[in-house]
Amino acid sequence: MNKRHEPTRQTDEQQITLRSPAELADALPYMMGFHPTDSIVLVALHGSRGRFGGRLRMGIPHSPREWSPVAQQLAECLVEGSERRGYRPDGIVVFLCQDPAEGETSHGVMERLRPLAQGLRTACGTLEVPVYEAMCISDGRYWSYCCPDARCCPPEGRALAIPGTSVMAAAAAYAGIQVRGSLREMEARLEPWTTPSAAEQEIALDTAGTAIVPRILFGAAREEVAGETLTLAREVMARIAQTPRPTTRAEADAADDRLITHDEAATIILGLQDRDTRDRAAQWMEGPDADCALRLWRALSRRCVGSYAEHAAAPLTLAGWVAWSTGDEPGARVALGLALRVDPEYVFARLLHQACNEGLDPETLRNCLRKEQSTQDTSPAGAIDERDERDETDETDERQRRSHGRRVRPPRGRKPSSPNRSRNEKASRTSAGARPRPRKAVASPAGSRNRKPTDAGNRGRANGDTEQRDARSER
């Protein structure tokens, strides 16, 4: 093994020293909060004893042609992110985690990924930060790309420790650190249905879109839609709160799904495409509301089926926000990463993802949302939209301006109904190409980077997950 580093992990008052590839491989799920399947993970090391710092996770690109630029980008992201926090890494540990495909062996995975490991080592070395250890973890076995000694790192690899039997597992249990299963399992809780019910849900979304989208885009009923959406969401949350929850995650998700009808899910999903409605729903982020809201947003994410996959950006972002607000950083990063996968330009998800990765305190945003909620509670009931007082020409311009930043898509194959078709089509084109704008309540962290890997098929392409445990800077 490579003996140049002895990284340590601080858990409360304990200090755990990891001295071998076996101990590093065993510690990885505890550092991340889950088993990072199909992932590249980079961990920064600081000081003479190799204290763990920022962590970065990204899905392994499918095409080897993408490996070189991705390696360079990841190395730069980790080093620059650490420098923004005031500590340039003294070294880096690289993990490549992927299980064999059908007909492939774990040893074959290790050899196939060897050029990627070498590319990462070269990219880090270009930045004058050495890679102390590079490992492959596949199908319960691990290999070191850095150790030439076959006595401790044989060509056939070594088996991982039995879960829960290592010193790291004991320290994590003492510190209250939980491993939430694999990344694939966590994502499955948020991904669209593939059951026969998906077709019925898509029909309900078509029907709801015909009725709701024109009211948001072209009528004076936008506030009415917002009120109806939030009222219905509240009713579903109350239903969830009153229903006993099964013990296993799969059973709990199935039970939540049964509590929501197709029409209810479609109405809320379409209503959340309005930015202001989504932001008001984000106020349910603490206290007794948080758990029920999180379960609702997860359930709605699973209902964004078929051609409505992009609509999942709103409930996924809300799920990530509530998870982060309640201290579940791994769950937050998974949800926000999926939101960016379905819509890489969804600004609210991008800002939350980066803020979470930078180790910022969610209390700042919670305070802003509390103030907005207080303002809304004291506003006169039934306030008239100021657009109603404008003449016809100004009204059209105002609608186009206000629709900018709302992800509202007309139902597929149908035109929104309106007395003036040409004016509505113009407004629809203006809105359809718009992207959500950041609200002033969300502070964009300094040094934000918008570069994304170019592999369109990559599972983690918009999910540059970086993790900062000390301060996941998982970007």
WOJOLIN-V15029 format. One record per backbone hydrogen bond with DSSP energy under -1.0 kcal/mol. NH is the residue of the N-H (numbers start at 1). CO is the residue of the C=O. If there is no record, write none. Layout:
# WOJOLIN-V15029
NH,CO  NH,CO
This chain:
# WOJOLIN-V15029
9,16  11,14  14,11  16,9  18,7  24,20  25,21  26,22  27,23  28,24  31,27  32,28  33,29  35,181  37,35  39,97  40,58  41,95  42,56  43,93  44,54  45,91  46,51  50,47  51,46  52,8  53,44  55,467  56,42  57,465  58,40  60,38  66,63  67,64  70,66  71,67  72,68  73,69  74,70  75,71  76,72  77,73  78,74  79,75  80,76  81,77  82,78  83,79  84,80  85,81  86,83  87,82  90,45  91,45  92,130  93,43  94,133  95,41  96,135  97,39  98,137  104,101  109,105  110,106  111,107  112,108  113,109  117,113  118,114  119,115  120,116  121,117  122,118  123,119  124,120  125,121  126,122  128,125  129,124  132,92  135,94  136,143  137,96  138,141  141,138  142,158  143,136  145,134  153,149  157,154  158,142  160,140  165,162  170,166  171,167  172,168  173,169  174,170  175,171  177,172  180,33  183,35  186,182  187,183  188,184  190,187  193,302  198,195  199,196  201,197  202,198  203,199  204,200  205,201  206,202  207,203  208,204  209,205  210,206  211,207  212,208  213,209  216,212  217,213  218,214  225,221  226,222  227,223  228,224  229,225  230,226  231,227  232,228  233,229  234,230  235,231  236,232  237,233  238,234  239,235  240,236  241,237  242,238  243,240  252,248  253,249  254,250  255,251  256,252  257,253  258,254  260,257  265,261  266,262  267,263  268,264  269,265  270,266  271,267  272,268  273,270  274,271  278,274  279,275  280,276  281,277  282,278  283,280  284,281  285,283  293,289  294,290  295,291  296,292  297,293  298,294  299,295  300,296  301,297  302,298  304,301  305,303  308,305  309,306  312,309  313,310  316,312  317,313  318,314  319,315  320,316  321,317  322,318  323,319  324,320  325,321  326,322  327,324  328,323  329,327  332,328  333,329  334,330  335,331  336,332  337,333  338,334  339,335  340,336  341,337  342,338  343,339  346,343  347,345  350,346  351,347  352,348  353,349  354,350  355,351  356,352  357,353  358,354  359,356  360,355  364,361  366,362  367,363  368,364  369,365  370,366  371,367  372,368  373,369  374,370  375,371  376,372  377,373  378,374  388,385  389,386  390,387  395,391  396,392  397,393  398,394  399,395  400,396  401,397  402,398  403,399  406,403  408,406  414,411  424,420  425,421  426,422  427,423  428,424  429,425  430,426  431,427  432,428  433,429  434,431  442,439  456,454  458,455  461,458  463,460  465,57  465,463  466,474  467,55  467,473  474,466  474,472  475,465
